[in-house]
Amino acid sequence: MNIRTLETFIWIARLGSFRAAASRVYASQPSVSARIAGLEDQLGVELFDRSSRKITLTAKGREFLIYAEKLLSLHGEMMQAVARPSSIEGTIRLAVSETIAHTWLPQLIERVSEAYPAINLELDVDISVNLAEKLANHEIDIAFLMGGVNQPGIINRDLCRYSLIWVASPRLDIPDGSMSLEELSTWPIITYPRKSEPYVAIRSLVDPMNHSTRIHSSSSLSTIIRMTVDGLGVSALPREILEHELHSGILRQFEIEADVPDLAFCASYRGGPGGTVVQAIAELALSTAEDRATNAKNSHVNAGKSV
């Protein structure tokens, strides 16, 4: 009986499938089956009921799961407290919203590599709605996403916020200054995908003014920026991802007579056994995001002084 076998047992119990657990622990299905068979032989009991399509725990299996989770949790705490960081190995499946991928994700990866040189990061960039589903289904270990995940056992920690600014290509010849919502509703708007918080907020602003307003949605920030630069519509995006476009003049900022809510991101992950390194990565993410915000604030202050 070893930690790898206990981890394999726990993932089968969570996912209800030998195949899914094999993918999670990066082993072949025959290897996973052999581990469980050896464990059951050692204990002299059956841990899983294999009579139906979905694998379920037997009564002894449920009892054993309590101890297996305690052992795995204690092992993680021990390694974190005693072992050298270079001795802590494994793969963490990190999933992020594209907004964060465009801002401070590279700095976080560098910090994780320095703190845990033997940890591999498996990165997934997707929209927040999909990330929440993946975390709930145990497909990822930690997610940086909008809104958090409202599921039992999942920890949500406030990570960072981004204010949105309205921008357009100079070729659209939008007047400087403030624009009313009624005027905004006459322009095509390019924004985040349907069901996302920015899309819903923008739709609620313009619909009372003009039900025929065209709203083009995309799950790719790069596509949204490209379409806006090409003059296909106006967009509300975080200033932090538009520094090049604003500085070069290919996008111009304008104001509207209403605010779009900030993009509020959380670090979401499961609490419980085996989550020590995941929690440590969440802490690194919080400090990285805080440092990024502080540097951005200082840059704006210094820019104001220079003017």
N, C-alpha and C positions, 0 to 999 in steps of 0.2 A: 504494500500500500504506500503510494507516494503522492506528492502534491499534484503532479500531472494527472494521475488517475482520479483523484478527488475532484479536480477541476473539470475533467471530462464528465464525471458522474453528474456534477451540478449543472453543467450545460445541457446534458440530455434531459434532466429533470425540468429545466426551464423551457427548453424548446420543444420537448416532446418528440424528438426525432434523433436517431443516431446519425443520419446524414447531415442534418443541420448542425449538430454538435461537432461533427468531424470538421466541417468548414470553419467553425468558430475557433477550434483549438489547433487548426492547421495540421491535421492528421488525416490519414486515409480512413475510410469507413471500416475496413477489416481491422485496422489497428485500434480504433475506438471500441469495436465489438470485443476484441481480445482483452483490452484493459478491463472492461466491465465483467467479462466472463471470469477473468482472474480474480477480480474483486469479490464477485459472488462466491467463487470457490473458497476464497480465503475466509469469508464471513460465514459460509455454509447456509446462506439464505438467498432467495431471489429478491432483487431490488426493483425490478421492473416487470410490469404485466405486459407481455408482448402479444396478447391474444387479439387486440384490436389494431386498427391502422395507426392510431396515435399512441405512442408509448406512454404509459402512466406508471406512477410509483405504486408499489405494493405497500402494505402497512409498515413492514420493516424498512422499506425504501424511504418512506416519509420520516420515519424515526432516524434513519441514518443521515438523511439530508440535513437535519438540524446540527448534528455533530460535524458533518463535512463542511458546512458553511462556517461554523465556528473555527475549525482548524484552518481553513483557507484565509479567513480574516486575520487570525493570529499570525499566520505565516507572513502575510503582507505587512502587518505592523512590525514584525520582527525584522524583516528585510529592510524596511524603511528606516528603522531605528539603528540597526547594527551594521548592516552590510554596506560596503562601499557602493556609491551610486553606479559605478561601472560594472558591478556584479548583478545589478537588477536587470533582467532580460525580459523580453516579450514584445508583443505587438499591440499597440493601442489604435483603435479605429476612431479617428478624429474627423468629424464632419462639421463644415462651416458654411455659413451663408456667404454669398459672393461678395457682399459689401465688406466683410472682414477679410476675405481673401485678397481684396484690392487695397487693404490698408495695412494692418499690423501682423498678419499671419506669418510672413517671413521672419520677423523678429521673434515671434513665439517659437517657431521651429528651431531657430538658432539657440534659444534659451533651453529648450527641452533637450537638444543635442548636447549642450554643455552639462546640463544637470544629470542626464541619464544617457550616456553614450551608447549603451547596449539596447536601448528601447527603439523599436522601429515604429514609425508613424504611418498608418494607412489612411490617406487623405481622401475625403469625399466632399465635393463642393456641390450644393444643391439648394433649392428654395426651402424656406423654413417649414412649410407645410409638410414637405416630404421628409425633412430631417426629423421632425417630431414623430412621424410614423415609424421611421427607421429605429429611433431610440426606443419607442414603445415595444417594437418587435425584436429587440435585442440584436439588431443588425449593426449597430455602432455602439461605441463605448461612451462617447461624450460629444455634445453638439453645441455649437455657438449659433444661436438662432433667435429670431424675433418672437417674443411672447412667451417663451418657455414651453414646458410640456406638463399638462395637467393629468398626471398619471400617478397612482400609488407607488411609492418607493423611489420616485425620481426627485432629485434635488435641483432646484432652480436658483441660481445666484445672479444678481444683477451684474452685468458685465460692462456695457458701455451704451452711450446714446449718441445718435447723429441727428442734427437738425437738417431739414431739407430746404434747399433753395431752388427757386424757379429759374430755369435757364432756357435759352433759345439761340439759334444760329443768327448772326447778324443779317444774313440774307432774307430773313423773315421780316425785317424792318419793323420790329416791335418797338414802340416808343419807349424812351427812358422814363423812369419813375414808376408809379403805382398803376396797377391794372385792376379793374373791378372783376368780380366773379362772372358777371354777365359777359364782359369782354373775353375773359379767359375761356368761357364755354364755346366761343366761336372758333377757337383754334383746335386742331388735332392735338391730343395729349398722349405722350409715350411714357409708360410707367411699368411698374412691377406686375407680376402675373396676377390673374384673377384669384380671389380668395386671400390674397396677401393684404396686410393692414394698409399699406400706402394706396393700393388700388381701391379698396373699399372707402378710404377717407376721401380720396379725390373724386370718386364717383358721387359720394354724398354731397360734395361741394357744388359740383356742376349740374347735377341732375335737376335740382329745382329751377335752375336758370334755363337749361336747354336740354331736353331729353335726347336730342339728336347729336349731341357732342360725340365726336369720334375719339375713342380711347383705344390706343394700340398697346397691348400688353406683351411682355417678354420675360422669360425666366433668366435671360442673360443680360447682365449689366453692360457688358461690352457692346451688345446689340443696341440697347437703349441709348447709350452714349453716341454710337455711330449714327443711328437714325436721327438723333437730335442735331448732331453736327451737320448732317446732310440736309437739314431744314425740313424734315418730314413732320415736325411737330414740336411742341414745347414739352419740357419735362421738369419734374421736381426730384432732385437727387442730393445726396450728401456732398457738401463742399469738399470734403476730404478726398473724394475720388475724382475731383474735377480740376485739380490744381493746374495740370498741364493745359487743359482746354481753356480755362479762364485766363491764365497768364499769357497764352499765345493769341487770345482774342477770337478763337474759332467758336467759342460760346460766350454769351453775355448774360449776366444776371438781371432779372427784373423782379419787381415786387407785386404781390396780389393783396387784396383787401381781406385776407383770411389766412389763418395758419393751418398748415398740414402737420399733424402730430409727429413728434420725433420718432425715429426708428430706435426702439429700445430692445437691446439684445441681452440674452441670458446665456450663462454657461449651464447646461443641463446634463446631468449624468445620474446613474443609479447609485444609491447608497448601498451599503452592505458588503458582503464578502468579496475580497479580491479587488476592492476599489481604491486602494491606497495610492497607487501611482496615478490613477485617473484623477483623484482629488488633488494630488500634487500638481498635475498639469493644469487643472482648473485654477489653482492658486497662481501659477505662472502666467496664465492668461489674464487674470484680474490685474496683476501687477504690470503686465505689458500694455494692456489697454489704458490703465491709469497713467503710465509714463507717456504714452502716445498723446493722451488728452492734455497732460501738463505741458508737453513740448509744443503742442499746437496753440495752447493758450498763450504761452510765452512768446511764440512767434508773432501772434497777432498784436500783443502788447508792444513788442519791439518794432513791428512795422508801423504802428501808430505813432511811436516816439520819433521814428525817422522822418515821418511826414511833418 
